Amino acid sequence: MKRPRPALSFVLATCLAVDVALILCAQAAGVDVIARVKVSESGITLERSPHSDEGVVLWLTPVDNSLAKPAPAPLHHYQLAQKNKQFQPHLLVIPAGSIVDFPNLDPFFHNVFSLFNGRKFDLGLYESGKTRSVHFDRPGVSFIFCNIHPEMSAVVVSVPTPYFASSTPDGSLVVHNVTPGTYDLHLWAIGSGDNLSSAQIHRVIVADAPTDMGAFTVQSAPAGPHKNKFGEDYDLRRPDKY
């Protein structure tokens, strides 16, 4: 029996290595997971606003212990800007461990703070053009306010996974590059609770092709008035100096 010629052996080995690499790359790339949500209040589906289905967060956590966990994402900076006495965006979803920068783009002072367990902080008073940052080192929900302007509010949701998305105005959600396997699908909406434990949980299977999880309905409630950083009502009679 003749041995394969060295050149032929090299070609066969190279082809096999390329095939394996292509398979691994395809697995690493993952697939898209698609879902749709409808936000309802007191059991009545909200239809009065074209933006009524915004404000929903979806994230996936793996159930199968044999499923390869994604590598930890490098420390990343996100931004929640202060502009025209508003936070932009109103909802920011980040992987736990990220840093959020709070630039002041208004021509006056702001004092950003949060008293919630997701991440408690007080950035103090800072002027136009300055930026201060917060490290969101654990999963949770943080409601963000300004101690000077009561009309300003935002929500930062930090989740324990790189697989997440927030809903568009029509209720669409897409999570990219998900490794096929079994997951718990979590759904949380602004107005549905103060922490991640209030999220809906559904056991789902992500196939090796784009997977449509179908439609879900989430409950929400209007936000009430909030206190300032001292736990007191805002003094609305005081002239706005800023």
N, C-alpha and C positions, 0 to 999 in steps of 0.2 A: 504494500500500500504506500503510495507516494504521499509525502507530506505536502501541505499547501505551500506554495511559493511564498517567501517572505513578503513580497510586494502585495500579493493577494490577501494574505493574513492581515496586513496593515490596513488595507482598504476595508475589509470586513469589520475589523475592530473599530475603525473610524466611523463607519456607517452605523454600527450598533450604538456607539457613544452618542452620535448625533440624535438617533431615535430616542434614546433615554433622555437626553437633554430636552428634546422637544416635548416629551410627555411631562417631565417635571415642570417645564415652563408653563405648559397648559394648565397643570394642576395649581401652580403658584398664582396664575393670573386670576383664577376663581371665576365666578359667574355673577350676574346681576340678580338681585332679589327685588321683586316688584310687589307693591301693595297699594291699596286705596283706603282712605278713611273718610268717615263722615262724622262731624262734631255735632253732638246734640246736647241740649240744655233742658233739664227737667223732663227728659223723655221725648222732647219735641225736636226734630231735626232742624237745624238752623239753615234757613234759606234766604234770610233777609239781606245778606251781604255776600258779595262775590269772594270775599276773603275769609268766610266763616270756617273753612276747613284748614286754615293755617294753624300753626301752633301745636302740632302733634309731633312727638318724637318717637321713632322706632329704633330699637337696637336689638342685636342678636348676640346671645351668649351660648357657647357650645355646650352640649350635653354629653356627647360621646367622649370619654376620657382618651380614647385612642386617636381622636381627631387632632391633627397637628395644630397647635395654637399659633396664631400669627405672631411674628416677632414684635417685641415692644416698639412702638413708634418713637422716633427721636423726639426730644423735647421741642415742641412747636409753639410758636406764638400766634395767638388769634387776636382779633381786635374788636372792641366794643366802643365805638366812637360816641362822643357827646357833640351833637350838632343841632342847632335850632331848638334847643331845650328838649331834645329827644335823644334816646339811645338808639344807635344804628349798628346792627339790626336789633329788633325787639327780642328775638329769640336766638340764642347762640348755643349750639351743641358741640361739645368737644370731648375728646378722650381724656379720662382722668390722668392727671400728671402734667397737663398742658398749662401754659402761661397765657393770661389774657391781658392785653395792653388796653388802657383806658385813656386815649388821647382826648384832650379838651380842644375841640375845634371851634368853640364859640368865643366871642370877644369879651367874655366875662368869666367869673369864677364858677367852679362846681365843687361839690363835695360828695364823691361817690362812696356808698357804703352798702353793706348787707348784714342783716342780723340773723340770717337763717343758717341752719346747720350744714347745708351743702358747703358753704365757705363763709365764715364770718370775717368781715374786715371793715376798716374805715380808712379811706385814703386821705382824709383831711381836705382842707381847702387848697386848691391849686388853680393857677391862672391859665389864661388862653395860651395855646401853643405848647403846654407841658403835657407829659404823659407819665402815668403811674401804672404799675403792673401788679397782678395778683397771680400766685401759683395755686391752681386748683388741684390739690394733691390727692384727692379722693373722690369717689363717685358721690353725686348728690345734686340737689336742686337749690340754686341760689337766686333769690329775688333781689334785684339790684335797684337802688333808688338814689336820688340826690337829696342831700339834707337841706338844700336851698330851694329847689324847685319841686314841689309835690307832684306836678304833672308828669315827671320823668320816671319811667320804670322800664325794666328789662328782666329777662330770665336767662340764666346760664345753667345748662344741664350738662354735667360731666358724667360720662358713662364708662363702664369698665370693659370696653371693647372697641376695636377700630371699625366695627361693622355697625354703622348708624346712619340715619337720615332724618330730616325734618320735612313736614308736608308742605307742598306748594298750595297756592290758593284753590286749586281744584281737588285737593286731597290726595294727590299722587305722591308716592314715596318710592325711591330707588336706592338700594344699597349696592355698591359696586364691589367686585373682586372678592366675593364670599367663597370660602372653601366648601365644597359639598360635604354634607353631613347632617346631623340632627342638632337642632338648636331650640332654645327658648326664645320666642319672639316677644319682646316687651313693647307696650304702647302706653305712652304717657302724654297727657294734653295739659296745656295751661288751663288752670281752673279745676283740674281733677284731683289735686292733692299737693301737699307741701314737700313730699319726698318721693324717691323712686319706688318705695314699697307700695305705693298706690297704683302702680302701673298694671294694666292687663297683662297676662302672660298666656301664650299659646305655644304648645309644642309643635314644631314644624320640621319638615325634612327638605333640605336644599339639594336638588338634583344636580347632575353634572352638566346642566344646560340652564339658561335663564329660567327662573322659577317665579311664577305668579302666585302669590299667597291669597289673592282674592280681596274682598272688601271687609272692612271692620267698622264698627261704630264705637265712638268713645264719648264718655260723658264729660261735661264741663259746666262750670258755674261762673258767673261774672265776678270779677275781683272787686272787693270792697275797698274802702279807704285805708291807707296805711299810715303808720306813725313815722315820726322822724327818728334819727339815730339815738335820741334820748328816750324813746318810747313814749313821746308826747305828741299831741296833735300839732300840725303845722299852724303857725299864726298867719292866717290868710289876711288879717287886717294890716299886717306890716307891709309897708311899701317894698317892692322888689328892687333892691339896690344893684342887682347884677343882671 
